[in-house]
Amino acid sequence: MTETTAGSGPSRLGAAGAAVAVAAMVTNGLAYLLPMVGARHLAAEELSVLATVLALVAIAGVAGVGLQMAVAVHRARQPGAPTVRVTLVTAAVAAGAVVVATPLMVTALRLSLTVVALVAATTFAVVLAGRWLGELQGEQRFLRLAWAMVVFAVGRYAGMIVTLALGADVVDTLLAGLVTAYLVLPVLAWIARPASADGGDTASVRSALRVRQVLSAGTAALAMLVVSYADLIFARQLLSPADSGAYSVGTVLTKGALWAPQVITVLALPRLAVGDRRLRTTMLAIIGACGAVLVVASALAGGFAFRLAGGEAYAQLGEYAPFFAATGALYALVFAVVNAKIAAGARWSSAPLWVAAGVLAVLTMLVAPRTFQGIMWCALAVAAVTALVMVCTPSRRDAPRRPSSTASVERRNPSPEAVG
């Protein structure tokens, strides 16, 4: 698990970036594999329950994403700062929100009390994991972060996949996922153990992470989730089943262009948190270039892209591939700017995303024709305007706080564990 110190800094960072990218691919692969296995082993009603539970945990688990970002920023500024209390509060609030929503889930979603209890308990574990992922990210121990991401993905999905393959019903499958999610938490804590003996006494004098910081990052994470899925939801509501199905295939290309360059943001966040202002421009340039390549590739091989995403029946929609890819590429820039704002301690960093979601709702519901192309053009236009506004007009509050002396020393003299 320890990284070799041989080679130059850029080469180590490149290896760390590759490792994080592979870990993200493993995570996404397991997340996609689970419903595929479920479709082959569960009856339609149980498959619907499984899909609903996965969606609920993903929504409630946004608190864990926010916790990870907030912890990463705080640890980058104040290495060794305590994060236990805010982690427990965040996890308890997220799980408690599921419990409070029990009557709605039982009546509207037709879930049993047993299933709702499993959702709440799983949510608690998923949010807890954000602490250790954030500590590793903030301390720039990216190789360990990659290992932790894989371990977390295995705990979250592999138990359910194996249980489904063995012929279990949906409740037993969710129970298996709950058990494995908790079993990997000590492993995550071990991977994220301190790189040295430093921090025992000095950590107590460093300011603890506050719930307000987690709330700000969590709200931004939720806004990113909402705005990236809004057009798909509107397509489901406004289009015929055939057209909405075709649109959902197009959004696979959107999500690919959106998430492909996110490893850049993961690597950049800790340095942005300690005031590396030039890195923001570099990060946006790399993400923009990556998006441009994906858009050009979609234009040249649109039929293949749609065929790969949805099958031969959708190949004739290839002419629309570059527009879906462009929407994802633009939102990749937007999300990078949001992360930079979170790193800089800006308030209301997610406000432009909520405005974008609202504008998209107005355009699709009241202005644009209710067609495949109408929703697609609305999504692309909103993404383009949002990206232009956020990239070109950074907030005055984007001036980062002065980094602590410890952080400054670590940036000038990185330890052997810096990316390990």
C-alpha positions in Angstrom: 0.0 0.0 0.0 3.0 2.3 0.4 4.0 4.2 -2.7 7.5 4.3 -3.9 9.2 7.7 -3.9 11.3 7.0 -7.0 10.7 9.3 -9.9 9.7 12.8 -10.3 6.8 14.5 -8.7 4.8 14.7 -11.9 5.3 11.0 -12.6 4.1 10.1 -9.1 1.1 12.4 -9.5 0.4 10.9 -12.9 0.4 7.4 -11.4 -1.9 8.6 -8.6 -4.3 10.1 -11.1 -4.3 6.9 -13.1 -5.0 4.9 -10.0 -7.9 7.1 -9.0 -9.3 6.9 -12.5 -9.2 3.1 -12.4 -10.8 3.1 -9.0 -13.6 5.3 -10.3 -14.1 2.9 -13.2 -14.3 -0.1 -10.8 -16.9 1.8 -8.7 -19.0 2.7 -11.7 -18.7 -0.8 -13.2 -19.9 -2.5 -10.0 -22.8 0.1 -9.7 -23.9 -0.7 -13.3 -23.4 -4.5 -12.8 -25.7 -4.7 -9.8 -29.0 -3.8 -11.6 -27.9 -5.9 -14.6 -27.6 -9.0 -12.3 -30.8 -8.1 -10.6 -32.7 -8.0 -13.9 -31.6 -11.6 -14.5 -32.4 -13.0 -11.1 -35.3 -11.0 -9.7 -39.0 -10.8 -10.6 -40.2 -7.4 -12.0 -41.6 -6.2 -8.6 -38.5 -7.1 -6.7 -36.3 -5.5 -9.4 -38.3 -2.3 -9.0 -37.7 -2.4 -5.2 -34.0 -2.9 -5.7 -33.8 0.0 -8.2 -35.8 2.2 -5.9 -33.6 1.4 -2.9 -30.4 2.1 -5.0 -31.8 5.5 -6.0 -32.8 6.4 -2.4 -29.4 5.4 -1.0 -27.7 7.4 -3.8 -29.8 10.5 -3.0 -29.3 10.2 0.8 -25.6 9.4 0.2 -25.1 12.8 -1.3 -24.4 13.8 2.3 -21.4 11.5 2.2 -20.1 13.2 -1.0 -20.5 16.6 0.7 -18.7 15.3 3.8 -15.8 14.0 1.7 -15.4 17.3 -0.1 -15.6 19.3 3.2 -13.2 17.0 5.0 -10.8 17.1 2.0 -10.7 20.9 2.0 -10.4 21.1 5.8 -7.6 18.6 6.0 -5.7 20.3 3.2 -5.7 23.5 5.2 -5.2 21.9 8.6 -3.6 18.4 8.5 -4.7 16.3 11.4 -7.7 18.4 12.3 -10.5 16.4 14.0 -13.4 15.2 11.9 -15.1 12.5 14.0 -17.8 14.6 15.5 -19.0 16.2 12.3 -18.9 12.8 10.6 -21.2 11.2 13.2 -23.6 14.1 13.1 -23.8 14.1 9.3 -24.3 10.3 9.1 -27.0 10.5 11.8 -28.8 13.4 10.1 -28.8 11.6 6.7 -30.1 8.3 8.2 -32.6 10.2 10.3 -33.9 11.9 7.2 -34.7 8.5 5.8 -36.4 7.5 9.0 -38.5 10.6 9.0 -39.5 9.9 5.4 -40.7 6.4 6.2 -44.4 7.1 5.9 -43.9 8.6 2.4 -41.7 5.7 1.3 -44.2 3.1 2.6 -47.2 4.7 1.0 -45.9 6.3 -2.2 -43.1 3.9 -3.1 -44.7 0.8 -1.6 -41.7 -0.2 0.4 -41.9 -2.4 3.4 -40.7 -1.2 6.8 -37.9 -3.8 6.7 -36.7 -2.3 3.4 -36.9 1.2 4.7 -34.9 0.2 7.8 -32.2 -1.3 5.6 -32.1 1.9 3.5 -31.5 4.0 6.7 -28.9 1.7 8.1 -27.0 1.5 4.7 -27.2 5.3 4.4 -25.4 5.7 7.7 -22.6 3.4 6.6 -22.3 5.1 3.2 -22.0 8.6 4.8 -19.5 7.4 7.3 -17.2 6.3 4.6 -17.0 9.8 3.2 -14.8 10.8 6.2 -11.9 8.5 5.4 -12.1 9.2 1.7 -12.0 12.9 2.4 -9.0 12.6 4.7 -7.1 10.8 2.1 -8.0 13.2 -0.6 -7.2 16.3 1.5 -3.8 14.9 2.5 -3.1 14.1 -1.1 -2.5 10.4 -0.5 -4.1 9.5 -3.8 -2.9 6.0 -4.2 -4.4 5.1 -0.8 -7.5 7.0 -1.9 -7.8 4.8 -4.9 -7.5 1.7 -2.8 -10.1 3.0 -0.4 -12.5 3.8 -3.3 -12.2 0.2 -4.6 -12.7 -1.2 -1.1 -15.8 1.0 -0.5 -17.3 0.0 -3.9 -16.8 -3.7 -3.1 -18.4 -3.2 0.3 -21.3 -1.3 -1.2 -22.1 -3.5 -4.2 -20.2 -6.8 -4.3 -22.1 -8.4 -1.4 -25.4 -7.7 -3.2 -24.1 -8.9 -6.5 -22.9 -12.2 -5.1 -26.1 -12.7 -3.1 -28.2 -12.0 -6.2 -26.2 -14.5 -8.2 -26.8 -17.1 -5.6 -30.6 -16.7 -6.0 -31.5 -14.6 -2.9 -34.6 -12.4 -2.8 -34.4 -8.6 -2.6 -34.5 -8.3 1.2 -31.7 -10.8 1.7 -29.8 -9.0 -1.0 -30.1 -5.7 0.7 -29.2 -7.2 4.0 -26.0 -8.7 2.5 -25.2 -5.2 1.1 -25.7 -3.7 4.6 -23.4 -6.2 6.2 -20.6 -5.8 3.7 -20.9 -2.0 3.8 -20.2 -2.0 7.6 -17.5 -4.7 7.3 -15.4 -2.5 5.1 -15.5 0.5 7.4 -12.6 -0.7 9.6 -10.6 -1.4 6.4 -11.2 2.2 5.3 -10.1 3.5 8.7 -6.9 1.3 8.4 -6.1 2.6 4.9 -6.6 6.2 6.0 -4.5 5.8 9.2 -2.1 8.7 9.8 1.0 8.7 7.7 3.1 9.5 10.8 2.8 9.8 14.6 2.1 13.5 14.2 -1.2 14.9 15.2 -2.1 13.3 18.5 -1.6 16.4 20.6 -1.4 19.0 17.9 -4.6 18.0 16.3 -6.5 19.1 19.4 -5.5 22.7 18.9 -6.6 22.8 15.3 -10.1 23.9 14.6 -12.6 21.1 14.0 -14.6 20.8 10.8 -18.0 22.4 11.3 -21.4 21.1 10.2 -22.0 24.3 8.3 -19.0 23.5 6.0 -20.4 20.0 5.4 -23.9 21.5 4.7 -22.4 23.8 2.1 -20.5 21.1 0.3 -23.5 18.7 0.6 -25.8 21.2 -0.9 -23.4 21.7 -3.8 -23.2 17.9 -4.3 -27.0 17.6 -4.3 -27.3 20.5 -6.8 -24.8 18.8 -9.1 -26.8 15.6 -8.9 -30.1 17.4 -9.6 -28.9 19.5 -12.6 -27.2 16.5 -14.2 -30.3 14.4 -14.1 -33.0 17.1 -14.6 -33.3 16.8 -18.4 -33.7 13.0 -18.1 -36.5 13.4 -15.5 -38.3 16.0 -17.8 -37.9 13.6 -20.8 -39.5 10.8 -18.7 -42.4 13.1 -17.9 -43.0 14.9 -21.2 -42.0 12.4 -23.9 -43.6 9.1 -25.1 -42.1 5.9 -23.7 -40.1 5.3 -26.9 -38.7 8.8 -27.1 -37.9 9.0 -23.4 -36.1 5.7 -23.7 -34.1 7.0 -26.6 -33.3 10.2 -24.6 -32.1 8.1 -21.7 -29.6 6.4 -24.0 -28.3 9.8 -25.1 -27.8 10.9 -21.5 -25.4 7.9 -21.1 -23.1 10.0 -23.4 -23.8 13.1 -21.3 -22.7 11.3 -18.1 -19.6 9.8 -19.8 -18.4 13.3 -20.8 -19.3 14.7 -17.4 -17.5 12.1 -15.3 -14.6 11.2 -17.5 -12.4 14.2 -16.4 -13.5 14.3 -12.8 -10.2 12.7 -11.6 -8.6 16.1 -12.4 -10.9 17.7 -9.9 -10.2 15.1 -7.3 -6.5 15.7 -7.6 -6.8 19.5 -7.7 -9.2 20.1 -4.8 -6.6 19.9 -1.9 -4.2 22.3 -3.7 -7.1 24.7 -4.5 -7.9 24.6 -0.8 -4.5 26.0 0.2 -4.6 28.8 -2.3 -3.0 27.5 -5.6 -4.9 30.0 -7.8 -3.0 29.1 -11.0 -4.2 25.6 -10.7 -7.8 26.6 -11.3 -7.0 27.8 -14.8 -4.9 24.7 -15.5 -7.7 22.4 -14.3 -10.3 24.1 -16.4 -8.0 24.0 -19.5 -7.5 20.3 -19.1 -11.1 19.5 -18.5 -12.1 21.7 -21.4 -9.7 19.9 -23.7 -10.9 16.5 -22.5 -14.5 17.6 -23.3 -13.6 18.9 -26.7 -11.9 15.5 -27.6 -15.0 13.6 -26.4 -17.4 15.9 -28.4 -15.3 15.5 -31.6 -15.1 11.7 -31.1 -18.9 11.7 -30.7 -19.3 13.7 -33.9 -17.1 11.3 -35.8 -18.6 8.1 -34.3 -22.0 9.0 -33.1 -23.7 5.9 -34.4 -21.2 3.7 -32.7 -21.6 5.7 -29.5 -25.4 5.3 -29.4 -25.0 1.6 -30.4 -22.6 1.1 -27.5 -24.8 2.9 -25.0 -28.2 1.4 -26.0 -27.8 -1.2 -28.7 -28.4 -1.5 -32.4 -31.9 0.0 -32.2 -30.6 3.4 -31.3 -27.7 3.6 -33.8 -29.8 5.9 -36.1 -29.7 8.6 -33.4 -25.9 9.0 -33.9 -26.3 12.6 -35.3 -27.3 13.8 -31.8 -24.3 12.2 -30.0 -22.1 15.3 -30.0 -24.8 17.5 -28.5 -25.3 15.1 -25.6 -21.5 14.9 -25.1 -21.2 18.7 -25.3 -23.8 19.0 -22.5 -21.8 16.7 -20.3 -18.5 18.4 -21.2 -19.9 21.8 -20.2 -21.2 20.5 -16.9 -17.8 19.0 -16.2 -16.4 22.6 -16.4 -19.3 23.8 -14.2 -18.7 21.1 -11.6 -14.9 21.9 -11.5 -15.7 25.6 -10.8 -18.1 24.6 -8.0 -15.4 22.5 -6.4 -13.0 25.4 -6.7 -15.5 27.6 -4.9 -15.9 25.0 -2.2 -12.2 24.9 -1.8 -12.0 28.7 -1.5 -14.7 28.7 1.2 -17.2 30.6 -0.9 -20.8 30.7 0.4 -23.7 29.6 -1.8 -21.4 27.9 -4.3 -24.3 25.8 -5.5 -26.7 28.7 -6.2 -26.0 28.9 -10.0 -26.8 25.2 -10.3 -30.1 25.6 -8.6 -30.9 28.5 -10.9 -29.8 26.4 -13.9 -32.2 23.6 -12.9 -35.0 26.1 -12.4 -34.4 27.7 -15.8 -34.3 24.2 -17.5 -37.6 23.3 -15.9 -39.2 26.5 -17.2 -37.8 26.1 -20.7 -38.8 22.4 -21.0 -42.2 22.7 -19.4 -43.4 26.0 -20.8 -41.3 27.2 -23.8 -39.6 24.5 -25.8 -41.5 21.9 -27.9 -42.0 18.7 -26.0 -39.9 16.6 -28.3 -36.6 14.7 -28.1 -34.8 17.5 -29.8 -36.5 20.2 -27.8 -35.4 18.9 -24.5 -31.9 18.1 -25.8 -31.4 21.7 -27.1 -32.7 23.2 -23.8 -30.3 21.1 -21.8 -27.4 22.1 -24.0 -28.3 25.8 -23.9 -28.6 25.9 -20.1 -25.3 24.0 -19.7 -23.6 26.4 -22.1 -24.9 29.6 -20.4 -24.2 28.2 -16.9 -20.6 27.3 -17.9 -20.0 30.7 -19.4 -21.3 32.5 -16.4 -19.4 30.4 -13.8 -16.1 30.2 -15.7 -15.9 33.8 -16.7 -17.3 35.6 -13.6 -15.8 34.0 -10.5 -17.2 35.3 -7.2 -15.3 37.9 -5.1 -15.5 35.4 -2.3 -13.2 33.1 -4.3 -10.1 34.5 -2.7 -8.8 31.5 -0.8 -8.0 31.7 2.9 -4.3 31.9 3.9 -3.0 28.3 4.3 -1.8 27.2 7.7 2.0 27.2 8.2 1.9 23.4 8.4 0.1 23.1 5.1 2.6 25.6 3.4 5.5 23.5 4.6 4.0 20.3 3.4 3.3 21.8 0.0 6.9 22.9 -0.4 8.3 19.6 1.1 5.8 16.8 0.4 6.3 13.7 2.4 6.8 10.3 0.8 3.2 9.5 1.6 1.9 12.6 -0.2 0.4 10.6 -3.0 0.6 7.2 -1.5 
